[in-house]
Amino acid sequence: MYIAPTAKIADMIKARLMEEGFLVQTRPVNLSKQQFEILVPSGELEEVQEVLNSILHP
């Protein structure tokens, strides 16, 4: 649902979303670029997108 540019940012997003009660996983997308995909259940996607927007654009 989102590609984080670094492991640190991916971990921060994961932690914030988990604090909000969402099930979140991260996985490497491109190891050479250190990008990580943020994964959530499809049923929570719309809610997570709203929370993610508030995290990325406070």
C-alpha positions in Angstrom: 0.0 0.0 0.0 3.0 2.2 0.5 6.8 2.0 -0.3 9.0 3.5 2.3 12.4 4.8 1.1 14.3 3.5 4.1 14.1 0.8 6.8 14.0 3.5 9.4 11.0 5.2 7.9 9.3 1.8 7.3 9.7 1.0 11.0 8.4 4.3 12.1 5.3 4.0 9.9 4.7 0.4 11.1 5.0 1.4 14.7 2.6 4.4 14.3 0.0 2.3 12.5 0.3 -0.5 15.1 -0.3 2.1 17.8 -3.5 2.9 16.0 -4.5 -0.8 16.2 -3.8 -1.9 12.6 -2.2 -5.2 11.5 1.0 -4.1 9.7 3.8 -6.0 8.0 6.9 -4.7 6.1 8.9 -6.5 3.5 11.9 -5.5 1.4 11.0 -4.5 -2.1 14.3 -3.6 -3.6 17.4 -4.4 -1.5 19.7 -2.4 -3.6 17.7 0.7 -2.9 16.7 -0.3 0.6 13.0 0.2 -0.1 10.3 -1.4 2.1 6.7 -2.1 1.3 4.1 -1.4 4.1 1.4 -4.1 4.0 -2.0 -4.1 5.7 -5.2 -6.2 5.4 -7.3 -5.1 2.4 -10.3 -4.5 4.7 -8.4 -1.9 6.6 -6.9 -0.1 3.6 -9.1 3.0 3.5 -8.7 3.6 7.2 -4.9 3.0 7.1 -4.5 5.4 4.2 -6.2 8.2 6.2 -3.9 7.5 9.2 -0.8 7.2 6.9 -1.6 10.6 5.4 -1.7 12.2 8.9 1.7 10.5 9.7 3.3 11.6 6.4 1.7 15.1 6.3 1.2 16.3 9.9 
